[in-house]
Amino acid sequence: MDASPVPLRSASSRSGRLRLNIAALVGSRGLTVALGLAQVAVALPYLGENLYGAWMLLLAIAGAAHTCDFGIGIGAQRAMAEALGQNDGTRARGIAREGAVLLSWVAVAGVVISLPVLLFTAWPTWSGLTTIAADVRPAALALLFLTALALPLNMVPRLAGAAQLQWVQALWSAAGSAATLMWVVFAALAHWSFGVLVGGAAVIALLQNIAMAGHTLRRLKWSPARWEALPRHAARELRRACGYYAVPQFGLALVQAMPSTVLSIAGGPVAVTAFNLVQRLLTPLTQAQGLMLATLWPAYTEAQARGDTRWVKHKFSQTLWITVGLLAAMAAVTSQADWLIALWTRRTVTDLAPLLAWLSFGWLATLALAQPLSTLLIGLGQQRALARSAALGYPAATIGLLVGGYGWGPLAALAFGISGLIFFLLPTLVLECHRTIPSTTAELP
C-alpha cells in the first residue's frame, strides 16, 4: 500500500478537513450560483420563454444522463474513499480506472440508443416543442455527443470527493460557470443560433472537466500513466457493489428529468421556464445542502471504516436540523417568487401562477428532505437499503407525474409527483435509516 494523499487520522482532523472543504466549497459554489442567476437574466430575454424552456429541458435530460450511470460513479467513489481511508492509493487508482472504463461503455450505449430516436422520430412533437423543432433538433444532437464525451470524466469529481478534495471540483465549476456566462452574453450580442449557444455551452462543460482532471491528479500527486488495472475478482466485486446503486441512481435520474419533460408535454416549454425559474430561485439553498452532504458522506465512510460511530450519529443529527432550517428558508423565498423573478429577469413570466410556484417548492423541498437520509445510507454502505427505498419511491413519483400531466395538466403533474415522494420514498428512507442507526450506535461505550 502507498501513502494516502490526504492523511486520515482522527475524528478531530476529519472534522477539520470537513470544515475546510465546506468553507472553500461555499465560496466557490456561491459564485457559481450568482453567475447562473446572471446567465438566466441574459438568456431569457435573448431566447424568449419557448427556447429558454427548451434549453432547460435538454439540460435536464443531459443532467439525468450524467446521473443515470448505473451506480458506477457513486459505487466507485465509496470504494475509493474506503481505499484511501486504508492508505491504499494503488487500489484507489485501479478503482478510478475501472470506473472510467465502465462509464465509457455507458456513454457508447447511450449514443447507440438515443441517436435513432433523435434522427428518425417525431420527438419534438411528443415533447411540446413542435413550433421550435427546427432549432431544437441540431441542439439536441450536439448535446448528445458532447454529453457522451464528458461522461467518463465524471470519475474525476468522484475521485476528488473520495479524497475529500471537493473544493477542486467547486473551483472548476465556478470557472466553467463564468465561461458559460460569457458565452451566453456573446451569443446574445451576436444573435447566434440556438444550436450554437447550446453546443458551445456543452463544450465549455467538457473542457471544465478536463481541466478539473488535471488539477485533481496534481493535487493527489498521481501520474496519469501506469495506473494498474484492478484484479479480476476486485473488478467483479466493484461492479457488483455499483449494481446496488443502479436503482437509486436511475430513479434519481428520472426525478431530475421527468418534471421538465412532463411539464413540456402538458404545458409546453413555457411551463418548463416557469418551473425552472422557481428552481433557480431556490438553487442557493439547495446547493448549500448539496455542499454539506457531498463533503459529509465520504467522511461517513471513513469514520465507519475506523469504527468512529459516535461521530456518524452526531453529524447525521446535525444534517437533519440543518435541513429543517433549509426548508423554512425555501418557503420564505417561494412566498416572494413573483416579484423576485420580475426583479431578476425584468419581465413577467407567462405561466408562473402562485400555485405552480408552491408546487415547484413542494417538489424541491421533498427531494431536499430525502437527501440527508440517502446520504447516511450511502456513506454507511447500505446499498441494498437505498435500492429498496428508491425502487419504491422514485417510480411512484414518476408515475404520479405522468398520470397528473397527461390527465389534468402541469399543476396536477407536480401535485401527483409530490404525493409519490411523500407517501412512498420518504417513509421507506426513514425506516431504512432507523434500521441502520441502531447497528451504528450499538458499539458506543
N, C-alpha and C positions, 0 to 999 in steps of 0.2 A: 504493500500500500504506500502511496505517496502522500505528501503533506497536503492538507486541505488548504485552498486559497483563503478561506475565511476561518480563523480559529474559533472553535466552538467549545467553550469550557464550562460555563456555569450559567445558572438562571439569571444572575445579575448582568453578566456580559451579554447574554441573549436578549434581555430586555433593553440593554443599552443599544445594541445593534438595531433592534426593532424601532426604538425611538428615533435613531439616526435616519433609518430608511424612511420612516413616516414623515419626518421633518423635510427631508430632501424631496420626497415624492409630492408632498403638499404644495411646495413652492413650484415645482415643475408642472404638476397637473393643474394647479391654479392658472398658470399661464396658458396651458393648453385649452382649458375651458374658456378663458377670456378670448382667446384667438378664435375658438369655434363660434362663440356668440357673435364676434365681429364678422366672421365669414357668412353667417346667416343674414346679417344686416346688409351685406353686399350682394349675396347670391339671390335672395328672394326678390328684390326689385328688378334685378337683371333677368332672371329666368321667368318670373311670374309664378303663380301658385301651382299651375299644372306641371311645368317642367321641374320646378323645385320638388314637388311631391314625387315625381317620377325618379328623380335623383335619390331621394331619401329611400324610396322603395328598393332601388337597385343596391344601395349601400346596405340596407337591412338584410337583403338576401346574401350579398357578399360577406357581410359580417357573420351571418349564420353559417356560411360555408367554412369560415375560419374556426368557428366554434365546433361545428359538427365534424370532428376529426376522429371519431370512433374511440374517444378516450385516450388517444395516443399522447397528446400534449400533457394532460393533467396526470396521466399514469406515469409518464416518463419523468415529469417534474417531481412527483413524490418519490420515485425511485432514486433520482439524482440527489434529492435532499437527504435521503437515508444514507446514500453512499458518502456524501460529503460530511454528514454527521459522524460517520465512522472513519473519517480521514482517508477514504479510498477514492482519490481523484481519477485513477485509471478506470475504475468501473463506471464512474460518473461520465467520463468521456465516451466510453463504449455505449452507454445508455443514450447519450445525446446523438451519437452517430446512428444508432438503430432507429431512434425516433424520427430523425430527419429522412431516413430511407423510407420508413413506413408512410410518412406524410407525403413523400413524393409519389408513392403509388396511389394514395388517396386523391392527390391532385390530378393524376392521369385519368383515374376512373371518373372523377367529376367532369372533366372536359369531354370524355367519350359519351357520357350520359347527357350532358347539358347541350352540347353543340347541335345535335339534330333537333332538339326542342326549339332552340333559338332560331335555327335556319329554316325549318320546314313546318312549323306550326303557327297558329294564329294567337300566340300568347299575349300580344298587346291587347287584343280584343277581350280575352278572358279576364285580364287584369285591369280593365277600365281605362286603357291608355290608347284607345283607337285613334283619337284625334291627333296624337303626337307620336304615332308609331314610327314615322319616317325618322324622327330624331332619336327615338329610344333604341331601335334595333342595333345600329352600329355601336352605340354606347355600351349596350349590354354585352356585345361580342368582345369589345376591348376589355371590359371589366372581367369577363370570364377568364381570358388568357392571362391577364395580369394577376388576378387572384390566385390562379393555379401556380404561377411562378413564385408567388410570395408564400404559399402555404408551407413548404419545407422550412422556410426561415422562421416559422412560428416556434421552432425549437429554441431559438435564441432567447426570447423573453422567458421561456420556461427554465432555461439554464440559469439566467440571471436571478429568477425568483428562487430557484433551489439553493443558490449560493447566497441568498439574501442580499443581492445587489440590484434590487428593483429600481433604485434611483437612476441606474444607467438606462433602463427602459423608459422611465419618465422623461429623462433628459432628451432622448432622441424623439420621443413622441411630441414633446414641445417644439423641437426643431422642425419636425415634419408638419406640425400644425401651422407654424409660421410660414413655411414654404408653400403650403396649400393655400393659405390666405392670400399670399402674394400672387399665386397663380389665378385664383378667383378674381382678384382685383384686375389683373392684366386681361383676363378673359372678358370681363365686363367692359373695360375701356376699349378693347379691340373688337368687341362684338363677335367673339369666336363662337363656333357652333357648340351645341350641347355635347356631341361626341368628343370633341377636342377637350372640353372642360373636364368631363368625367374621366377620359383616358389619361390626361395629364395628371390629375389628382391621384389616380391609381399608380402611375409611375413614381410619383413622389413618395407614396407609401412604401413601394418596393425598395427604392433607394434608401429610405429611412431604416428599413430592416437590415439591409446590407451593412450600413454604417454601424448600426447597433451591434451586429455580429462581431465586427472588427473590434469595437470598443470593449465588448464583454470578454472576448478572448484575451485581449491585452491585460485587462484587469485581473483575470484569472491566471495570467502568465502561461497560457496554453497555446502551443503551436497548432495551427490548423492542419498540419501534416502529421502523419503517423499516429492516427487515432486507432487503437486496436479494436477490432470487432469483438462484440460480446461472444462468449462461448455459446454453443447452440442451446444448451439447456437454460442458460441465463436469458437468451433472447426469447425462448419459448415462454419462460416464466414472466418476462416483461410483457409480452403480447397478451398473455392470459390476464395479468393484472390490469392492463389497459382496457381489456374487454369488459371489465366490471364497470368502467366509467363510460362505456359507449352509450348505454341507455340514458344516463343523466345528461351527457353532452348532446346527444341527439334531441332529447326533449328540450334542453335549453336553447338549442338552435331553432327549434320550432317556435318557441315563445318569443324569440327575438325577431324572426321573420314574419310570423303569421299575423300579428296585429296590422302592420303596414300592408301586407298582401290582402287581407280580408277587407280592410278599410278601403283600399283601392278598388277592389271588386265591387263592394257595396256602395261606395260613395264617390269613387273617382279619386284622382291624385290630390284634389283639393282637400279631401278628408285626411289624407296622409299628411299633408302640410300642417293642418291644424293639430293633429296628434303629435307630430314631430316638434312643433314649436313648444308645446307644453312639456314634452320630454326634454327639450333643450333647456328650458327654464329650470327644470329640476336637476339638470346634469351636475351642477356644482355639488349638490348634496349627495346624489347617488355616487358620484366619483369619489367623494370623501370616504364614503363607506367602502367602496371598492379598494381604495388605497389601504385602508386599515386592514381589510381581510386578506388582500394579496400579500401583504408583509407578514401576516399572522399565521397562515396555515402551514407554511414551511417550518415556522418556529414550533407549531404544534407537533409536527412530525419529529423534529429534532428532540423536543422535550420528551416525547413518548419513548424515543429510542434510548434516552438517558434515564428513564424512569421518573421524571420530574412531573408527577401527576398533579401535585398541588398547584403548580404554575398554570397548567392547562385549565383546570377548573376556574381559577381566578380570572384568567383572561377571557374565557368564554362568558362568564357572568358580566364582565365589563362590556363586551360587544353587544349583549342584549340590551343593556341600559342605554348605550350609545345609540342603538337602532331606534329605541323608543323616542329619544330626542330628535333623531333624524326625521321620523315620520311626522312629528309635530311641526318641524320646520318646513317640510314639504307641503303640509296642509296650509300653512300660513302663506307660502308663495302662491299656491294654487288659488287661494281666495282673491288674489290680486292679479290673476293671469291676464285679464283683458287689457288693463292699462299698462301693465309691464310689457306685454308684447307690442302694443301700439307705440310705446315709447322707444322700444328696442328696434323695431323694424320700420317705424314711421309709416305704418299702414294698418288697416283693419282687415283681419283675415276672415274670409267669407264664411267658413263652416265652423268657426270657434264659438259654439254655443256654450253657456256655463256648464250644462250637464256633460258635454263632451270633455271639457276641461277636468271636471271632477272624476269622471270615469277614467280618463287618462291617468290622473293621480292615483286612483284606486288600483289600476293595473300595476303601475310602477311601484307603489307602496307595498303591495302584496309580495311582489318579487323581492323587494328590499328586505322585507321581514323574513323571507326564506333564506337569505344569504348567510347570516351567521350560523344557522343550523346546518346548512350544507357544508360550510367551511369547517366546522368541527368534525363532521363525518369524514371529509376528505383528509384533513390533517391527521386523524387518528387511524386512517387506513380502513374505514368501514365502507368499502366499495359496495358490498352486496346490499347493505342497508340503504345507501344512497340510491342504488339502482332500483330497489323495491319502491322507494318513495317516488322516484322520477317516472317509473313505469306506470304508476297510477295517476300522479298529479298532472304531468305535462300533457299526456293525451287527453285528459278530461278538460283542461283549459283550451287545448286546440279544438276539440270537438265543440266546446261552447262558443268559441269564436266563429267557427264555420256555421253552426246552426243559427246563431244570432244574426250573423251577417247576411246569410242567404235568405233567412226568413223575415227579418224585421229591420235590417239596415245597420249602419255603423254604431249607433248607440247601443243597440241590443248585442252586437258582437262583443263589445268591451264588457258589458254587464254580464253576459253569459261566461265569457272567458275568466273574469274575476271570480265568479262563483266556482268555476272548476278549480282554480288555485286555492280558494279558501276552504272548500269542502273536501278536497282530495289531496292536494300537495301539502299544505301546512300541517294537518293532523298527523299524516304519516311521518313527516320530518320530526315533529315533536316527539312522537312515540319512539322513533329510532334513536334520537338523542337521549331520551330518558333511559333507554336500554343501555346506551353506551356510557353515560356518565357514572352509574354505579360501579361498573367494572373499572373505570378510571380512578374513582375515589376510594375503591376498596383497599388500595395499597397505602393510603395515608396513615401516618402513625397516630 
